[in-house]
Amino acid sequence: MSFVDALATLGQYLPATSKPKLKPSLSQKLLWTIVAVVIYLVMASTPLYGIQATSFNNFLLEQVIFASTTGTLAQLGIGPIITAGLIMQILVGSKLININLNNEDDKAKFTEAQKGLAFIFIIIESLLFGYVLTRSSTISGSLLVVVSAVTAQLIIATYIILMLDELVQKGWGLGSGVSLFIMAGVLKIMFWDMFGIVNVSSQNLPVGFFPTLVTTLASGGNLLNVIVDTTKPFQPDLVGLITTISLIFLIVYLTTIVIEIPVTSQKLRGIRRTIPLNFLYVSSIPVIFVSVLGSDIELFSSISSYVSPSVAGILSSIDSLFFFPPPNTNIPHSIYSVVLDPLGALEYSIVFIVLCVIFGILWVDVAGLDPATQARQLADAGVEIPGMRSNPKIMEAILAKYIYPLAFFSSIIVGVIAVAATLLGSYGTGVGILLAVVIAVQYYNLLAYERSLEMYPLLKRILGE
């Protein structure tokens, strides 16, 4: 039995969500989608039994990427699902495992194997976090009992999140549960940054920008700290708000830009059409990879601190390059941080953007977005470029002139957007804004598609729905 077969067998034995026998209506899909989001948000607000708030660090970027909330049932969030999905796609794209995703049987095996691998990551990460988070436990009893209690909570809660993702993806809801939870998590953070009313004990000011503004105006406080925060970490300011709104409009605009390549079809002679290549060809994948890498290094640094302080010190110094301001500092998360630590800001920017470019180009090659794979798929579909012989190699050479420059420049663009947002103190981080806006645009298109099918039933027959 191969590695993939073993994972697929494991996935088949795990509890699963069944597909709907009849396709739900748009209103039913919206209802189930809302139910899934509500359950996720409740879990993200329910503290883990057995730990206290001071027993862990709060890394906002990690919460954005994994749709997690530190110290709650959603501690792991969608981390195991994303990790398993990326590994499986890389293995398939690099041909390390022989699976044809155009074949229904292979596609089903791939899905089950991905689920099995995600469950393995749930077990491993739950054990790791169960140990790390319970070092300052408030439960009386042996450490083994405390670790077991926290680990069991994490396994059950994270598997529920996996099943919610299945519920949405199998047709009960709209889109993908993973994307849905990421967007919900980012919007929750942005809402809290704008309207959070809980006071920060050291400053006696609300967390949110607008309550802080009202409190400052009412008390005759210093408005400069409302415009640009110069006093404390994670205090949203006016510059961050303007940056957030500006970046949302910029990203929406960039997602609408396409590069069109004229083609014809062998089956429909005389009819010309175009192949649209998104200007943001790599989407937000590079910033996800860089952020996941930084989060993993941070996790191993925390674990190794209990085993080898010297190794933990090395990992911590490497990890500081992925976050700005660095963890465990009192530097404000605003443009003022660049004034306080310009060299740190420069190091962070260079490392983040360079890694974005590297991961973006690698992703194109391993995920089947490279010119060779795209040319082969177009040739199999009977598509050819006008004025050129019907030869995949020729089509590959032409596509390469577009794809690799797009991959390079789009990786730089998303990296610069993420870095600029971080340095300017945007709400929800630059990575979060990128993910939320891209997902929101996808949901807008999906809703328009589903609405069109309901309004014009004939389209269902034409599209085979």
C-alpha positions in Angstrom: 0.0 0.0 0.0 1.4 3.4 -1.0 1.6 6.5 1.1 -1.3 8.1 -0.6 -3.4 4.9 -0.3 -2.7 4.7 3.4 -3.8 8.3 3.9 -6.9 7.8 1.8 -7.8 4.7 3.8 -7.4 6.7 7.0 -9.6 9.5 5.5 -12.3 7.0 4.6 -12.6 5.7 8.2 -12.9 9.2 9.7 -16.4 10.8 10.3 -17.5 12.8 7.3 -20.2 15.1 6.0 -22.3 13.6 3.3 -23.2 15.4 0.1 -26.8 16.7 -0.3 -29.0 14.4 -2.3 -30.7 17.4 -4.0 -28.8 20.6 -4.8 -29.8 23.2 -2.2 -31.2 26.5 -3.3 -29.1 29.7 -3.0 -31.0 30.7 0.2 -30.4 27.3 1.8 -26.7 27.5 0.9 -26.5 31.0 2.4 -28.2 29.6 5.6 -25.7 26.7 6.0 -22.8 29.1 5.3 -24.0 31.4 8.0 -24.4 28.4 10.4 -20.9 27.3 9.7 -19.5 30.8 10.3 -21.5 31.2 13.6 -20.2 27.8 14.9 -16.7 28.8 14.0 -17.0 32.2 15.7 -18.4 30.6 18.9 -15.5 28.2 19.0 -13.1 31.1 18.4 -14.6 32.9 21.5 -14.7 29.8 23.9 -11.5 29.6 26.1 -9.7 26.3 26.4 -10.2 24.7 29.8 -6.9 24.3 31.6 -4.8 27.3 30.5 -4.6 31.0 31.4 -4.2 34.0 29.2 -0.7 34.7 30.3 0.6 31.2 29.3 0.9 32.0 25.6 1.9 34.8 23.2 -0.5 36.6 20.9 0.8 36.6 17.3 -1.8 38.4 15.1 -0.3 37.3 11.8 -0.5 33.6 12.8 -4.2 34.1 13.7 -4.9 35.7 10.4 -3.3 32.9 8.3 -4.7 30.0 10.2 -8.1 31.6 11.2 -7.1 30.8 14.8 -7.7 32.6 18.0 -5.1 32.1 20.7 -6.3 30.3 23.9 -9.6 29.2 22.5 -11.1 26.1 20.9 -10.0 27.6 17.6 -6.4 27.6 18.7 -5.3 25.6 15.7 -7.9 27.0 13.4 -7.5 25.8 9.8 -3.8 25.3 10.2 -3.7 21.5 9.8 -6.1 21.7 6.8 -4.0 24.4 5.0 -0.8 22.5 5.8 -2.1 19.2 4.5 -3.6 20.8 1.4 -0.4 22.6 0.5 1.7 19.5 0.9 -0.6 17.4 -1.2 -0.8 20.0 -4.0 3.0 20.3 -4.0 3.4 16.5 -4.1 0.9 16.2 -7.0 2.3 19.2 -8.9 5.9 18.0 -8.6 4.8 14.5 -9.8 6.1 12.9 -6.6 2.8 11.1 -6.4 1.0 9.9 -9.4 -2.5 11.2 -9.2 -4.6 12.6 -12.1 -7.0 15.2 -10.7 -9.0 15.1 -13.9 -9.9 11.5 -13.1 -12.9 11.2 -10.7 -11.5 8.2 -8.8 -8.1 9.8 -8.4 -9.7 13.1 -7.4 -11.7 11.2 -4.7 -8.6 9.5 -3.5 -6.7 12.8 -3.3 -9.5 14.3 -1.2 -9.6 11.4 1.2 -5.8 11.4 1.4 -5.8 15.1 2.2 -8.3 14.6 4.9 -6.2 11.8 6.4 -3.1 13.9 6.4 -5.0 16.8 7.9 -6.1 14.5 10.8 -2.5 13.5 11.4 -1.5 17.2 11.6 -4.4 17.8 14.0 -3.0 15.1 16.3 0.6 16.3 16.1 -0.2 20.0 16.5 -2.6 19.3 19.3 0.0 17.5 21.2 2.6 20.2 20.6 0.3 23.0 21.6 -1.1 21.0 24.5 2.3 20.8 26.0 3.4 24.4 25.3 0.1 26.0 26.4 -0.1 24.1 29.7 3.3 25.1 31.1 1.5 27.7 33.2 -1.7 25.6 33.7 -4.3 26.6 36.2 -5.7 23.0 36.6 -4.5 21.2 39.7 -3.0 17.8 39.1 -0.2 16.2 37.1 1.1 17.8 34.0 0.1 14.6 32.0 -3.5 15.1 33.0 -3.5 18.8 32.0 -1.8 18.1 28.7 -4.2 15.3 27.9 -7.2 17.6 28.7 -6.0 20.5 26.5 -4.9 18.1 23.7 -8.3 16.4 23.6 -10.1 19.7 23.4 -7.9 20.8 20.5 -8.3 17.5 18.6 -12.1 17.5 18.9 -12.5 21.3 18.2 -10.2 21.3 15.2 -11.8 18.2 13.7 -15.2 20.0 14.0 -13.7 22.9 12.0 -12.5 20.3 9.4 -16.1 18.9 9.2 -17.5 22.4 8.8 -15.1 23.0 5.9 -16.4 19.7 4.4 -20.0 20.8 4.9 -19.4 24.0 2.9 -17.3 22.4 0.2 -19.6 19.4 -0.5 -22.4 21.7 -1.6 -24.3 22.6 1.5 -22.7 26.0 1.6 -21.0 28.5 -0.7 -17.3 28.3 -1.7 -14.8 26.9 0.7 -14.9 26.7 4.5 -11.2 27.5 4.8 -11.7 30.7 2.8 -14.8 31.5 4.7 -13.2 31.2 8.1 -10.1 33.2 7.1 -12.4 36.0 5.9 -14.5 35.8 9.1 -11.4 35.9 11.2 -9.9 38.9 9.5 -13.2 40.8 9.6 -13.5 40.1 13.3 -10.0 41.5 13.9 -10.7 44.6 11.8 -14.1 45.2 13.5 -12.4 44.9 16.9 -9.7 47.3 15.8 -12.3 49.8 14.8 -15.0 49.4 17.5 -13.5 47.4 20.4 -14.7 49.0 23.6 -12.7 47.1 26.2 -10.2 49.3 28.0 -6.5 48.6 28.0 -5.6 48.6 31.7 -2.2 50.4 31.3 -3.6 53.3 29.3 -7.3 53.2 30.3 -8.2 53.6 26.7 -10.5 51.4 24.5 -8.9 48.9 22.1 -10.8 50.2 19.1 -10.0 53.3 17.1 -13.4 55.0 17.2 -14.0 54.5 20.9 -10.5 55.7 21.6 -11.1 58.8 19.4 -14.4 59.6 21.4 -12.7 59.0 24.7 -9.7 61.2 23.8 -11.9 64.1 22.6 -14.1 63.9 25.7 -11.2 63.9 28.1 -9.1 66.5 26.2 -6.3 64.0 25.6 -3.5 64.1 23.1 -5.0 63.7 19.6 -1.5 63.0 18.1 -1.6 59.5 19.6 -4.9 58.9 17.8 -3.5 60.0 14.5 -0.2 58.1 14.9 0.2 55.8 17.8 3.5 56.4 19.6 2.9 54.8 23.0 1.7 51.2 23.0 1.6 48.0 20.8 -1.6 47.0 18.9 -3.4 50.4 19.3 -5.1 51.2 16.0 -4.6 54.8 14.8 -5.9 57.0 12.0 -3.0 56.3 9.7 -3.8 52.6 9.9 -7.5 53.2 9.2 -6.7 55.2 6.1 -4.1 52.6 5.0 -6.7 49.8 5.4 -9.4 51.5 3.3 -6.9 52.5 0.6 -5.4 49.0 0.3 -8.9 47.5 0.1 -9.7 49.6 -3.0 -6.2 49.0 -4.5 -6.5 45.2 -4.1 -10.0 45.1 -5.6 -8.7 47.1 -8.6 -5.7 44.8 -9.1 -7.9 41.7 -9.0 -9.9 43.1 -11.9 -6.9 43.5 -14.2 -6.4 40.6 -16.6 -3.9 40.0 -19.4 -5.7 38.5 -22.4 -4.1 36.2 -24.9 -6.0 35.7 -28.2 -6.8 32.1 -29.1 -9.0 30.0 -31.4 -10.6 26.6 -31.0 -10.1 23.6 -33.3 -13.7 22.6 -32.7 -15.2 26.0 -33.4 -13.4 27.3 -36.4 -13.6 31.0 -37.1 -14.6 31.8 -33.5 -11.9 33.7 -31.6 -11.7 34.2 -27.9 -9.1 35.1 -25.3 -7.4 33.4 -22.4 -7.5 35.7 -19.4 -4.5 35.6 -17.1 -5.0 37.5 -13.8 -2.6 40.3 -13.2 -2.2 39.0 -9.6 -1.3 35.6 -11.1 -0.1 34.0 -7.9 -2.9 35.6 -5.9 -2.0 35.7 -2.1 -0.2 32.4 -2.1 3.4 33.9 -1.6 2.4 35.8 1.5 0.7 32.8 2.9 3.8 30.7 2.4 6.1 33.3 4.0 3.7 33.8 7.0 3.3 30.0 7.5 7.1 29.6 7.5 7.5 32.4 10.1 4.7 30.9 12.2 6.3 27.4 12.1 9.7 28.8 13.1 8.0 30.6 16.0 6.3 27.4 17.1 9.5 25.4 17.1 11.3 28.2 18.9 8.7 28.0 21.7 8.9 24.2 21.9 12.8 24.2 21.8 12.9 26.7 24.6 12.0 23.8 27.0 14.6 21.5 25.5 17.5 23.5 24.2 17.7 27.3 25.0 20.6 27.8 22.6 18.6 26.4 19.7 15.6 28.4 20.8 17.8 31.5 20.7 18.8 30.8 17.1 15.3 30.2 16.0 14.0 33.3 17.8 16.6 35.5 16.0 15.5 34.0 12.6 11.8 34.3 13.5 12.3 38.0 14.3 13.0 38.6 10.6 9.4 37.5 9.7 7.6 39.8 12.1 7.8 43.6 12.5 7.8 44.9 15.1 9.6 41.8 16.5 7.6 39.7 19.0 7.8 40.5 22.7 8.6 44.2 22.2 6.8 47.3 23.3 7.3 49.1 19.9 3.9 50.4 18.6 2.4 48.7 15.6 2.2 51.9 13.5 4.3 54.0 11.2 6.1 55.3 14.3 7.8 51.8 14.5 9.8 52.6 11.4 11.2 55.7 13.1 12.1 53.7 16.2 13.7 50.8 14.3 14.5 51.7 10.6 17.0 48.9 10.2 14.6 46.3 11.5 11.9 47.6 9.1 14.3 47.4 6.2 15.4 43.8 7.1 11.8 42.7 7.5 10.8 44.3 4.1 13.7 42.7 2.2 13.3 39.2 3.7 9.5 39.2 3.2 9.5 40.5 -0.4 12.4 38.2 -1.5 10.8 35.2 0.0 7.5 36.1 -1.7 9.2 36.1 -5.1 10.9 32.8 -4.4 7.7 31.1 -3.2 5.6 32.7 -5.9 7.8 31.3 -8.7 8.1 27.9 -7.0 4.3 27.8 -6.6 3.8 28.4 -10.3 6.0 25.4 -11.1 4.6 22.9 -8.6 0.9 23.8 -8.7 0.5 23.3 -12.4 0.4 27.0 -13.3 3.6 26.8 -15.3 3.6 27.4 -19.1 4.2 23.7 -20.0 1.2 22.4 -18.0 -1.0 25.2 -19.2 0.0 24.7 -22.8 -0.7 20.9 -22.5 -4.1 21.6 -21.1 -5.0 24.1 -23.8 -3.8 21.7 -26.5 -5.9 18.9 -25.0 -8.9 21.2 -25.1 -8.3 22.0 -28.8 -7.2 25.6 -28.3 -4.5 27.1 -30.5 -3.0 30.6 -30.9 -3.9 32.3 -34.3 -1.1 32.3 -36.8 0.8 29.5 -35.0 1.0 25.8 -35.7 -0.9 23.6 -33.3 2.1 22.6 -31.3 2.2 22.6 -27.4 5.9 23.6 -27.4 5.1 26.7 -29.4 2.2 27.6 -27.2 4.4 26.9 -24.1 7.0 29.4 -25.4 4.4 32.1 -26.0 2.7 31.5 -22.6 6.1 31.6 -20.9 6.5 35.2 -22.0 3.4 36.1 -20.0 3.3 33.7 -17.1 6.8 34.0 -15.6 6.8 37.9 -15.7 3.3 37.9 -14.2 4.4 35.5 -11.5 7.5 37.6 -10.7 5.8 41.0 -10.6 2.6 39.8 -8.9 4.8 38.2 -6.2 6.6 41.5 -5.7 3.3 43.4 -5.7 1.6 41.3 -3.0 4.8 41.3 -1.0 5.0 45.1 -1.1 1.4 45.4 -0.2 1.7 43.2 2.8 4.9 44.9 4.0 3.5 48.4 3.5 0.3 47.5 5.3 2.3 46.2 8.3 4.7 49.2 8.5 1.7 51.6 8.3 -0.2 49.7 11.0 -3.2 48.6 8.9 -6.1 46.8 10.7 -6.0 43.1 10.4 -2.4 43.1 9.0 -1.5 43.4 5.3 -1.7 39.6 4.8 -5.1 39.6 6.3 -6.4 42.4 4.1 -5.0 40.6 1.0 -6.6 37.4 1.9 -10.0 38.9 2.9 -10.3 41.1 -0.2 -9.3 38.3 -2.6 -11.8 35.9 -0.9 -14.5 38.5 -0.8 -14.1 39.1 -4.6 -14.3 35.3 -5.2 -17.5 35.1 -3.1 -19.0 38.1 -5.0 -18.4 36.2 -8.3 -19.8 33.0 -6.8 -22.9 34.7 -5.6 -23.4 36.3 -9.0 -23.0 32.9 -10.7 -25.4 31.1 -8.3 -28.0 34.0 -8.7 -27.7 33.7 -12.5 -28.4 30.0 -12.4 -31.6 30.6 -10.3 -32.8 33.4 -12.5 -32.2 31.5 -15.7 -32.8 27.7 -15.2 -31.8 27.1 -18.9 -28.2 27.9 -17.9 -28.2 24.9 -15.6 -28.7 22.5 -18.6 -26.2 24.3 -20.7 -23.5 24.2 -17.9 -24.5 20.7 -16.8 -25.5 21.8 -13.3 
